[in-house]
């Protein structure tokens, strides 16, 4: 396949088909190099045309709490008071910068998710 920028949906699908054919190519070979470049082109096209939105900050906190089997009391230990945790989860209080820092550090929720407006 002659490598070229992916500009259309048809180009994208052709690139995916080619990627499947050479998926097991050995690195350092002609096909291995093609695989690497094609992967970059496909990723760029997908990032531009199929971007995934960041999750809602409060939903991200709830999801992470569920993953860690955290209760509201556990969240309160991270951000401060139990009443404050309740207000955050019920969207009655906004996250402060200090809370965002603590949630990023302790729950490993990316700060770019938590700083969004909600």
OpenMM code with the backbone's topology and positions (N, CA, C; nanometers):
from openmm import Vec3, app, unit

residues = "UNK UNK UNK UNK UNK UNK UNK UNK UNK UNK UNK UNK UNK UNK UNK UNK UNK UNK UNK UNK UNK UNK UNK UNK UNK UNK UNK UNK UNK UNK UNK UNK UNK UNK UNK UNK UNK UNK UNK UNK UNK UNK UNK UNK UNK UNK UNK UNK UNK UNK UNK UNK UNK UNK UNK UNK UNK UNK UNK UNK UNK UNK UNK UNK UNK UNK UNK UNK UNK UNK UNK UNK UNK UNK UNK UNK UNK UNK UNK UNK UNK UNK UNK UNK UNK UNK UNK UNK UNK UNK UNK UNK UNK UNK UNK UNK UNK UNK UNK UNK UNK UNK UNK UNK UNK UNK UNK UNK UNK UNK UNK UNK UNK UNK UNK UNK UNK UNK".split()
positions = [
    Vec3(0.0851, -0.1184, 0.0000),
    Vec3(0.0000, 0.0000, 0.0000),
    Vec3(0.0885, 0.1231, 0.0000),
    Vec3(0.0527, 0.2184, -0.0800),
    Vec3(0.1223, 0.3459, -0.0828),
    Vec3(0.0675, 0.4313, 0.0314),
    Vec3(0.1540, 0.4742, 0.1225),
    Vec3(0.1092, 0.5524, 0.2370),
    Vec3(0.0779, 0.6955, 0.1949),
    Vec3(-0.0334, 0.7441, 0.2465),
    Vec3(-0.0762, 0.8817, 0.2197),
    Vec3(-0.1647, 0.9258, 0.3358),
    Vec3(-0.1834, 1.0561, 0.3516),
    Vec3(-0.2711, 1.1026, 0.4608),
    Vec3(-0.4125, 1.0459, 0.4462),
    Vec3(-0.4760, 1.0223, 0.5586),
    Vec3(-0.6138, 0.9727, 0.5590),
    Vec3(-0.7046, 1.0947, 0.5648),
    Vec3(-0.7767, 1.1177, 0.4547),
    Vec3(-0.8596, 1.2385, 0.4449),
    Vec3(-1.0087, 1.2095, 0.4406),
    Vec3(-1.0442, 1.0895, 0.3973),
    Vec3(-1.1861, 1.0572, 0.3831),
    Vec3(-1.2185, 0.9297, 0.4609),
    Vec3(-1.3464, 0.9053, 0.4744),
    Vec3(-1.3926, 0.7829, 0.5409),
    Vec3(-1.3483, 0.6599, 0.4613),
    Vec3(-1.3487, 0.6714, 0.3294),
    Vec3(-1.3042, 0.5607, 0.2450),
    Vec3(-1.1549, 0.5331, 0.2674),
    Vec3(-1.0733, 0.6397, 0.2741),
    Vec3(-0.9302, 0.6244, 0.3039),
    Vec3(-0.9120, 0.5536, 0.4385),
    Vec3(-0.9935, 0.5943, 0.5349),
    Vec3(-0.9857, 0.5382, 0.6699),
    Vec3(-1.0133, 0.3878, 0.6680),
    Vec3(-1.1199, 0.3463, 0.6009),
    Vec3(-1.1561, 0.2047, 0.5959),
    Vec3(-1.0524, 0.1230, 0.5191),
    Vec3(-0.9976, 0.1796, 0.4137),
    Vec3(-0.8914, 0.1110, 0.3392),
    Vec3(-0.7673, 0.0940, 0.4276),
    Vec3(-0.7380, 0.1951, 0.5058),
    Vec3(-0.6221, 0.1886, 0.5955),
    Vec3(-0.6423, 0.0823, 0.7030),
    Vec3(-0.7647, 0.0736, 0.7556),
    Vec3(-0.7948, -0.0296, 0.8556),
    Vec3(-0.7799, -0.1698, 0.7966),
    Vec3(-0.8267, -0.1868, 0.6734),
    Vec3(-0.8139, -0.3175, 0.6073),
    Vec3(-0.6668, -0.3542, 0.5899),
    Vec3(-0.5866, -0.2582, 0.5471),
    Vec3(-0.4444, -0.2842, 0.5286),
    Vec3(-0.3778, -0.3144, 0.6627),
    Vec3(-0.4168, -0.2416, 0.7649),
    Vec3(-0.3610, -0.2640, 0.8983),
    Vec3(-0.3864, -0.4076, 0.9439),
    Vec3(-0.5058, -0.4571, 0.9180),
    Vec3(-0.5384, -0.5955, 0.9554),
    Vec3(-0.4496, -0.6953, 0.8820),
    Vec3(-0.4195, -0.6680, 0.7560),
    Vec3(-0.3384, -0.7600, 0.6755),
    Vec3(-0.1936, -0.7662, 0.7248),
    Vec3(-0.1409, -0.6532, 0.7708),
    Vec3(0.0009, -0.6498, 0.8094),
    Vec3(0.0205, -0.6416, 0.9608),
    Vec3(-0.0832, -0.6722, 1.0351),
    Vec3(-0.0814, -0.6548, 1.1803),
    Vec3(0.0330, -0.7296, 1.2489),
    Vec3(0.0704, -0.8444, 1.1987),
    Vec3(0.1758, -0.9245, 1.2614),
    Vec3(0.3132, -0.9019, 1.1978),
    Vec3(0.3281, -0.7907, 1.1287),
    Vec3(0.4558, -0.7616, 1.0624),
    Vec3(0.5677, -0.7476, 1.1661),
    Vec3(0.6844, -0.7908, 1.1270),
    Vec3(0.8011, -0.7867, 1.2146),
    Vec3(0.8587, -0.6446, 1.2161),
    Vec3(0.8815, -0.5864, 1.3359),
    Vec3(0.9411, -0.4527, 1.3430),
    Vec3(1.0764, -0.4483, 1.2713),
    Vec3(1.1021, -0.3370, 1.2044),
    Vec3(1.2284, -0.3194, 1.1340),
    Vec3(1.2236, -0.3636, 0.9893),
    Vec3(1.1156, -0.4319, 0.9517),
    Vec3(1.0996, -0.4722, 0.8118),
    Vec3(1.0201, -0.3645, 0.7391),
    Vec3(1.0123, -0.3797, 0.6059),
    Vec3(0.9353, -0.2843, 0.5258),
    Vec3(0.7892, -0.2809, 0.5729),
    Vec3(0.7299, -0.3988, 0.5930),
    Vec3(0.5912, -0.4038, 0.6408),
    Vec3(0.5797, -0.3566, 0.7852),
    Vec3(0.6805, -0.3822, 0.8652),
    Vec3(0.6800, -0.3341, 1.0034),
    Vec3(0.6785, -0.1824, 1.0097),
    Vec3(0.7586, -0.1201, 0.9220),
    Vec3(0.7600, 0.0268, 0.9153),
    Vec3(0.6257, 0.0794, 0.8661),
    Vec3(0.5693, 0.0113, 0.7669),
    Vec3(0.4387, 0.0507, 0.7146),
    Vec3(0.3332, 0.0407, 0.8242),
    Vec3(0.3382, -0.0662, 0.9021),
    Vec3(0.2440, -0.0853, 1.0126),
    Vec3(0.2527, 0.0296, 1.1126),
    Vec3(0.3741, 0.0662, 1.1484),
    Vec3(0.3940, 0.1739, 1.2453),
    Vec3(0.3399, 0.3069, 1.1929),
    Vec3(0.3716, 0.3410, 1.0694),
    Vec3(0.3256, 0.4681, 1.0109),
    Vec3(0.1744, 0.4672, 0.9928),
    Vec3(0.1217, 0.3552, 0.9451),
    Vec3(-0.0232, 0.3436, 0.9249),
    Vec3(-0.0976, 0.3586, 1.0574),
    Vec3(-0.0424, 0.3013, 1.1639),
    Vec3(-0.1035, 0.3160, 1.2964),
    Vec3(-0.1113, 0.4613, 1.3396),
    Vec3(-0.0063, 0.5362, 1.3130),
    Vec3(-0.0037, 0.6787, 1.3480),
    Vec3(-0.1077, 0.7558, 1.2665),
    Vec3(-0.1153, 0.7269, 1.1376),
    Vec3(-0.2128, 0.7954, 1.0510),
    Vec3(-0.3561, 0.7658, 1.0951),
    Vec3(-0.3834, 0.6401, 1.1268),
    Vec3(-0.5181, 0.6011, 1.1718),
    Vec3(-0.5514, 0.6686, 1.3045),
    Vec3(-0.4565, 0.6679, 1.3967),
    Vec3(-0.4797, 0.7316, 1.5267),
    Vec3(-0.5100, 0.8805, 1.5105),
    Vec3(-0.4352, 0.9486, 1.4256),
    Vec3(-0.4597, 1.0918, 1.4029),
    Vec3(-0.5983, 1.1158, 1.3447),
    Vec3(-0.6376, 1.0330, 1.2486),
    Vec3(-0.7698, 1.0475, 1.1882),
    Vec3(-0.8799, 1.0240, 1.2915),
    Vec3(-0.8637, 0.9190, 1.3717),
    Vec3(-0.9649, 0.8886, 1.4738),
    Vec3(-0.9727, 0.9989, 1.5789),
    Vec3(-0.8603, 1.0525, 1.6201),
    Vec3(-0.8616, 1.1614, 1.7188),
    Vec3(-0.9339, 1.2840, 1.6658),
    Vec3(-0.9215, 1.3076, 1.5374),
    Vec3(-0.9855, 1.4241, 1.4767),
    Vec3(-1.1337, 1.4022, 1.4495),
    Vec3(-1.1705, 1.2813, 1.4083),
    Vec3(-1.3082, 1.2563, 1.3651),
    Vec3(-1.3941, 1.1770, 1.4637),
    Vec3(-1.3311, 1.1094, 1.5566),
    Vec3(-1.4058, 1.0276, 1.6526),
    Vec3(-1.3607, 1.0573, 1.7952),
    Vec3(-1.3413, 1.1817, 1.8244),
    Vec3(-1.2932, 1.2210, 1.9566),
    Vec3(-1.3919, 1.1782, 2.0651),
    Vec3(-1.3372, 1.1327, 2.1756),
    Vec3(-1.4201, 1.0900, 2.2888),
    Vec3(-1.4199, 1.2033, 2.3915),
    Vec3(-1.5376, 1.2444, 2.4291),
    Vec3(-1.5525, 1.3519, 2.5270),
    Vec3(-1.5070, 1.3050, 2.6650),
    Vec3(-1.4579, 1.3984, 2.7440),
    Vec3(-1.4223, 1.3665, 2.8819),
    Vec3(-1.5501, 1.3413, 2.9620),
    Vec3(-1.5457, 1.2532, 3.0605),
    Vec3(-1.6659, 1.2270, 3.1412),
    Vec3(-1.6983, 1.3441, 3.2336),
    Vec3(-1.8206, 1.3484, 3.2772),
    Vec3(-1.8649, 1.4467, 3.3749),
    Vec3(-1.7838, 1.4269, 3.5036),
    Vec3(-1.7357, 1.5358, 3.5663),
    Vec3(-1.6517, 1.5216, 3.6858),
    Vec3(-1.7161, 1.4417, 3.7991),
    Vec3(-1.8409, 1.4681, 3.8289),
    Vec3(-1.9072, 1.3997, 3.9399),
    Vec3(-1.9290, 1.2529, 3.9057),
    Vec3(-1.9664, 1.2248, 3.7817),
    Vec3(-1.9834, 1.0859, 3.7394),
    Vec3(-1.8501, 1.0119, 3.7429),
    Vec3(-1.7425, 1.0808, 3.7113),
    Vec3(-1.6089, 1.0196, 3.7175),
    Vec3(-1.5734, 0.9841, 3.8621),
    Vec3(-1.6069, 1.0730, 3.9549),
    Vec3(-1.5811, 1.0462, 4.0973),
    Vec3(-1.6630, 0.9248, 4.1425),
    Vec3(-1.7907, 0.9233, 4.1081),
    Vec3(-1.8780, 0.8120, 4.1476),
    Vec3(-1.8289, 0.6806, 4.0878),
    Vec3(-1.7875, 0.6841, 3.9626),
    Vec3(-1.7378, 0.5638, 3.8965),
    Vec3(-1.6125, 0.5121, 3.9655),
    Vec3(-1.5204, 0.6036, 3.9965),
    Vec3(-1.3953, 0.5637, 4.0621),
    Vec3(-1.4226, 0.5113, 4.2029),
    Vec3(-1.5173, 0.5749, 4.2727),
    Vec3(-1.5557, 0.5263, 4.4060),
    Vec3(-1.6079, 0.3832, 4.3967),
    Vec3(-1.6889, 0.3575, 4.2955),
    Vec3(-1.7437, 0.2227, 4.2768),
    Vec3(-1.6309, 0.1227, 4.2483),
    Vec3(-1.5366, 0.1627, 4.1644),
    Vec3(-1.4234, 0.0742, 4.1331),
    Vec3(-1.3427, 0.0399, 4.2574),
    Vec3(-1.3241, 0.1386, 4.3450),
    Vec3(-1.2423, 0.1198, 4.4646),
    Vec3(-1.3236, 0.0701, 4.5837),
    Vec3(-1.4545, 0.0533, 4.5630),
    Vec3(-1.5457, 0.0146, 4.6696),
    Vec3(-1.5407, 0.1159, 4.7841),
    Vec3(-1.5386, 0.2439, 4.7455),
    Vec3(-1.5371, 0.3538, 4.8432),
    Vec3(-1.6797, 0.3924, 4.8807),
    Vec3(-1.6971, 0.4280, 5.0065),
    Vec3(-1.8240, 0.4834, 5.0523),
    Vec3(-1.8103, 0.6353, 5.0545),
    Vec3(-1.9186, 0.7005, 5.0887),
    Vec3(-1.9148, 0.8466, 5.1023),
    Vec3(-1.8185, 0.8853, 5.2154),
    Vec3(-1.8107, 0.8021, 5.3184),
    Vec3(-1.7159, 0.8280, 5.4276),
    Vec3(-1.5712, 0.8226, 5.3789),
    Vec3(-1.5420, 0.7275, 5.2907),
    Vec3(-1.4074, 0.7179, 5.2341),
    Vec3(-1.3744, 0.8428, 5.1516),
    Vec3(-1.4733, 0.8886, 5.0751),
    Vec3(-1.4534, 1.0110, 4.9971),
    Vec3(-1.4310, 1.1295, 5.0894),
    Vec3(-1.5045, 1.1341, 5.1995),
    Vec3(-1.4893, 1.2428, 5.2965),
    Vec3(-1.3472, 1.2474, 5.3518),
    Vec3(-1.2858, 1.1313, 5.3715),
    Vec3(-1.1478, 1.1274, 5.4192),
    Vec3(-1.0514, 1.1865, 5.3183),
    Vec3(-1.0863, 1.1765, 5.1919),
    Vec3(-1.0006, 1.2309, 5.0864),
    Vec3(-1.0167, 1.3828, 5.0758),
    Vec3(-1.1405, 1.4302, 5.0746),
    Vec3(-1.1628, 1.5731, 5.0485),
    Vec3(-1.1947, 1.6576, 5.1708),
    Vec3(-1.2142, 1.5971, 5.2846),
    Vec3(-1.2426, 1.6771, 5.4034),
    Vec3(-1.3617, 1.6249, 5.4802),
    Vec3(-1.4620, 1.7056, 5.4913),
    Vec3(-1.5792, 1.6723, 5.5724),
    Vec3(-1.6782, 1.5808, 5.5002),
    Vec3(-1.7537, 1.5021, 5.5804),
    Vec3(-1.8556, 1.4141, 5.5243),
    Vec3(-1.9661, 1.4946, 5.4561),
    Vec3(-2.0028, 1.6059, 5.5185),
    Vec3(-2.1079, 1.6898, 5.4593),
    Vec3(-2.0612, 1.7479, 5.3256),
    Vec3(-1.9334, 1.7799, 5.3167),
    Vec3(-1.8778, 1.8344, 5.1921),
    Vec3(-1.8808, 1.7270, 5.0821),
    Vec3(-1.8492, 1.6046, 5.1175),
    Vec3(-1.8541, 1.4947, 5.0206),
    Vec3(-1.9965, 1.4778, 4.9683),
    Vec3(-2.0932, 1.4853, 5.0576),
    Vec3(-2.2333, 1.4740, 5.0184),
    Vec3(-2.2729, 1.5875, 4.9244),
    Vec3(-2.2324, 1.7087, 4.9580),
    Vec3(-2.2651, 1.8248, 4.8736),
    Vec3(-2.2022, 1.8114, 4.7347),
    Vec3(-2.0806, 1.7602, 4.7277),
    Vec3(-2.0136, 1.7411, 4.5985),
    Vec3(-2.0892, 1.6381, 4.5156),
    Vec3(-2.1184, 1.5236, 4.5756),
    Vec3(-2.1857, 1.4163, 4.5022),
    Vec3(-2.3264, 1.4546, 4.4585),
    Vec3(-2.3900, 1.5440, 4.5331),
    Vec3(-2.5245, 1.5904, 4.4979),
    Vec3(-2.5236, 1.7193, 4.4176),
    Vec3(-2.4038, 1.7604, 4.3758),
    Vec3(-2.3853, 1.8789, 4.2908),
    Vec3(-2.4321, 2.0085, 4.3560),
    Vec3(-2.4244, 2.0146, 4.4880),
    Vec3(-2.4624, 2.1361, 4.5591),
    Vec3(-2.3404, 2.2221, 4.5907),
    Vec3(-2.2214, 2.1665, 4.5728),
    Vec3(-2.0967, 2.2385, 4.5965),
    Vec3(-2.0004, 2.2042, 4.4836),
    Vec3(-1.9282, 2.3052, 4.4384),
    Vec3(-1.8276, 2.2848, 4.3342),
    Vec3(-1.6983, 2.2330, 4.3966),
    Vec3(-1.6214, 2.1626, 4.3171),
    Vec3(-1.4908, 2.1165, 4.3620),
    Vec3(-1.3946, 2.2343, 4.3718),
    Vec3(-1.3205, 2.2394, 4.4802),
    Vec3(-1.2176, 2.3426, 4.4942),
    Vec3(-1.0886, 2.2895, 4.4330),
    Vec3(-0.9944, 2.3778, 4.4127),
    Vec3(-0.8654, 2.3387, 4.3582),
    Vec3(-0.7969, 2.2359, 4.4491),
    Vec3(-0.8062, 2.2569, 4.5780),
    Vec3(-0.7460, 2.1640, 4.6738),
    Vec3(-0.8129, 2.0263, 4.6668),
    Vec3(-0.9450, 2.0231, 4.6512),
    Vec3(-1.0161, 1.8957, 4.6379),
    Vec3(-0.9735, 1.8238, 4.5102),
    Vec3(-0.9599, 1.8991, 4.4019),
    Vec3(-0.9174, 1.8409, 4.2747),
    Vec3(-0.7786, 1.7789, 4.2890),
    Vec3(-0.6904, 1.8488, 4.3562),
    Vec3(-0.5558, 1.7955, 4.3785),
    Vec3(-0.5609, 1.6648, 4.4581),
    Vec3(-0.6403, 1.6628, 4.5632),
    Vec3(-0.6495, 1.5434, 4.6467),
    Vec3(-0.7125, 1.4271, 4.5701),
    Vec3(-0.8173, 1.4545, 4.4931),
    Vec3(-0.8831, 1.3492, 4.4163),
    Vec3(-0.7904, 1.2936, 4.3079),
    Vec3(-0.7121, 1.3796, 4.2488),
    Vec3(-0.6161, 1.3356, 4.1476),
    Vec3(-0.5088, 1.2489, 4.2114),
    Vec3(-0.4605, 1.2916, 4.3261),
    Vec3(-0.3534, 1.2181, 4.3940),
    Vec3(-0.4014, 1.0853, 4.4517),
    Vec3(-0.5147, 1.0864, 4.5199),
    Vec3(-0.5583, 0.9676, 4.5934),
    Vec3(-0.6445, 0.8723, 4.5113),
    Vec3(-0.7299, 0.9274, 4.4236),
    Vec3(-0.8182, 0.8418, 4.3445),
    Vec3(-0.7692, 0.8244, 4.2014),
    Vec3(-0.6649, 0.8978, 4.1661),
    Vec3(-0.6057, 0.8893, 4.0324),
    Vec3(-0.7049, 0.9244, 3.9215),
    Vec3(-0.7859, 1.0273, 3.9481),
    Vec3(-0.8754, 1.0808, 3.8462),
    Vec3(-0.8005, 1.1965, 3.7822),
    Vec3(-0.7836, 1.1972, 3.6502),
    Vec3(-0.7089, 1.3044, 3.5863),
    Vec3(-0.7683, 1.4421, 3.6177),
    Vec3(-0.6818, 1.5379, 3.6438),
    Vec3(-0.7281, 1.6719, 3.6785),
    Vec3(-0.8067, 1.7358, 3.5654),
    Vec3(-0.7736, 1.7030, 3.4384),
    Vec3(-0.8479, 1.7619, 3.3269),
    Vec3(-0.9943, 1.7178, 3.3267),
    Vec3(-1.0247, 1.6047, 3.3880),
    Vec3(-1.1643, 1.5604, 3.4017),
    Vec3(-1.2321, 1.6425, 3.5112),
    Vec3(-1.1626, 1.6617, 3.6233),
    Vec3(-1.2226, 1.7265, 3.7404),
    Vec3(-1.2400, 1.8774, 3.7259),
    Vec3(-1.1615, 1.9421, 3.6403),
    Vec3(-1.1703, 2.0883, 3.6298),
    Vec3(-1.2803, 2.1352, 3.5349),
    Vec3(-1.3451, 2.0427, 3.4672),
    Vec3(-1.4522, 2.0807, 3.3754),
    Vec3(-1.5696, 2.1423, 3.4495),
    Vec3(-1.6415, 2.2264, 3.3774),
    Vec3(-1.7651, 2.2829, 3.4334),
    Vec3(-1.8709, 2.1729, 3.4402),
    Vec3(-1.9545, 2.1791, 3.5415),
    Vec3(-2.0651, 2.0840, 3.5543),
    Vec3(-2.1805, 2.1495, 3.6230),
] * unit.nanometer
topology = app.Topology()
chain = topology.addChain("A")
for resn in residues:
    res = topology.addResidue(resn, chain)
    for name in ("N", "CA", "C"):
        topology.addAtom(name, app.Element.getBySymbol(name[0]), res)
